[in-house]
């Protein structure tokens, strides 16, 4: 199976591959710059070559780039949607340059209404595909949200509304985050729950468009809308839910990427992740 982590690219993008190898990942996710700032770093040909060389010598088979936290494609403010487009296009350029398998992002929020949010998110994403289609035709991966406040895309039904509105569907795919699903009200604790989710997604969107799964336990309860990740088996979803997820025949071939807290302080971070990955591999056997 393809199982891995969001890893750090601090000190150079190629450092993400080194961390993945230390932990034992065969799929990774990374930021291409600080997720908290609008400025996107310049990534030169030397940095790209270092990353690709390290990748080619590693056991990593899939790479997903996650957007910065700031872009808001669904915003009711035109200026914010415009700068979001610019930021996302800059990150897509880097993701394409390093040969990533997708660019993952959230649809954001809208202070007026979900209906307006879905409409504006769809328009913004269509424009994003148009701006990047010729030079950077990397898969654009829409992630579900946890549903707090005015967030857009926390239900399969709302994701399906966005999907139906997209003009250039071939550019888009989806990533489902287990913590976000759970705290938005979608139970994942049994095989029956996983079956229900898979069937609904397949009916409303199409399972072939599901490209990644963010594999995170939930610190807070079902339907709480609180987006706090927990270590696998130590949250409200629990080990049984993840075992059912990993063994589902229609999901088993997908890349599973953990965004769980480091298991311990900074010195214990890597050992903590190695330990958690062993647990996940055991659950998936």
Secondary structure, DSSP 8 states (H G I E B T S, - for coil): -EEEEE---TT-THHHHHHHHHHT-SEEEE-SS-TT-S------HHHHHHHHHHHHTSS--EEEEE--S---TT-S-HHHHHHHHHHHHHHHHHHHHTT-SEEEEE--B-SS-HHHHHHHHHHHHHHHHHHHTTT----EEEE-----TTBS--SHHHHHHHHHH-S-GGGEEEEEEHHHHHHTT---SSHHHHHHHHHHHHHHT-GGGEEEEE--EESS-TT-----EE-TTSSSSHHHHHHHHHH-TTTTTSEEEE----SSSGGGHHHHHHHHHHHHHHHH-
